[in-house]
Amino acid sequence: MRRVRKGVDAQLAAQRALGHIEPVDTGLIAIARTLADALDDEWAAVDGSRFTVGALAGRLVPVLLELRGERRDVAEGFDLELAAIVAAIRDASRP
């Protein structure tokens, strides 16, 4: 059973039907399908690692969100201010 790949393909088909997929999305689509296939392979493997399955799923979700036009890592409100402070500290010149 290729459960993850079927889910990815279903999302892509729905987005195409809505006109949400653009020619520039080809790379993200390839990444999503590759991750889905790797995830399915790892899950089905006799000695497959649950950790690896989780890690691959964690990498697939942001790609799917990006294809939907969403970003999971976008900070808002207080988080945005905190992110700005962290960036300022990180980028500050050092003696």
C-alpha positions in Angstrom: 0.0 0.0 0.0 1.4 3.4 -1.0 -0.7 5.4 1.4 1.4 8.6 1.6 2.0 8.7 -2.1 -1.7 8.3 -2.7 -2.4 11.2 -0.3 0.2 13.4 -2.0 -1.2 12.7 -5.4 -4.8 13.3 -4.2 -3.7 16.7 -2.8 -2.0 17.6 -6.1 -5.0 16.5 -8.2 -7.3 18.7 -6.0 -5.0 21.6 -6.3 -4.7 21.2 -10.0 -8.5 21.1 -10.3 -8.7 24.4 -8.4 -5.9 25.9 -10.6 -3.5 26.2 -7.6 -0.6 24.4 -9.3 1.7 26.5 -11.4 4.5 25.3 -13.8 7.0 26.7 -11.2 5.8 24.1 -8.7 7.5 21.2 -10.5 10.4 21.1 -8.2 8.3 21.1 -5.0 6.1 18.4 -6.6 9.1 16.2 -7.3 10.3 16.7 -3.7 6.9 15.8 -2.3 6.6 12.7 -4.4 10.1 11.6 -3.5 9.6 12.1 0.2 6.2 10.3 0.0 7.8 7.3 -1.8 10.7 7.2 0.7 8.2 7.4 3.6 6.1 4.5 2.2 9.2 2.4 1.5 10.5 2.9 5.1 7.1 2.2 6.6 6.8 -1.1 4.6 10.3 -2.3 5.2 10.6 -5.2 7.6 13.4 -3.4 9.4 12.0 0.1 8.8 12.7 2.8 11.4 9.8 4.6 13.0 12.2 7.4 13.7 13.0 7.7 10.0 9.3 7.6 9.2 8.7 10.5 11.5 11.7 12.4 10.2 10.5 12.0 6.6 7.0 13.0 7.5 8.4 16.1 9.2 10.1 17.1 6.0 7.1 16.3 3.8 4.6 18.5 5.7 6.3 21.9 5.0 6.6 21.0 1.3 2.8 20.2 1.1 2.1 23.4 3.0 4.3 25.4 0.6 2.4 23.9 -2.4 -0.8 25.1 -0.7 0.6 28.6 -0.4 1.0 28.3 3.4 4.1 28.6 5.4 4.4 26.9 8.8 7.5 28.8 9.9 6.0 32.3 9.5 6.1 34.2 12.8 3.2 36.4 13.8 2.7 39.0 16.6 5.0 38.5 19.6 6.8 35.7 17.8 7.6 38.1 15.0 9.2 40.5 17.5 11.1 37.7 19.2 12.4 36.5 15.8 13.6 40.0 15.0 15.5 40.2 18.3 17.1 36.8 17.8 18.1 37.8 14.2 19.6 41.1 15.5 21.6 39.2 18.2 22.7 36.6 15.7 23.8 39.2 13.1 25.4 41.7 15.5 29.1 42.3 14.9 31.4 40.6 17.4 34.5 42.2 19.0 
